[in-house]
Amino acid sequence: MSISTLLWIAAAGPEAAAGVAWETSGAFETYLEARAKSWIDAKVELVVSDDPAASNLDDLGVAKWTMQALKGCEAQAGRTNSTSEQLFVKYMVHWREHIDAAAEEVRRRLRPD
């Protein structure tokens, strides 16, 4: 695990990990939440460390990742939930906002007092 990831984990509070506002909570939603958090954490690490790869993020790539995550979570959970799928997609549509907010929070917490 990189230094940036450790800093992100240490600096990010519960507000940074709010995640999707699920209507139900089961294995499918738990898998989706974990995938989204892991993906966002990785992208925040790129942004905070000024990695040029952060500029490669785009809506099409995120949409493809979102569909793969849904399929993978369905396979893991053994079922799906159309309401949860819709909530997850709506959440991921705002991926830039989630990454920017989390990166700003990390930077804010890492600034000297």
Summary of the structure (lengths in Angstrom):
residues: 113
radius of gyration: 14.5
end to end distance: 26.6
largest distance: 48.4
contacts: 300
relative contact order: 0.20
helix: 77%
strand: 0%
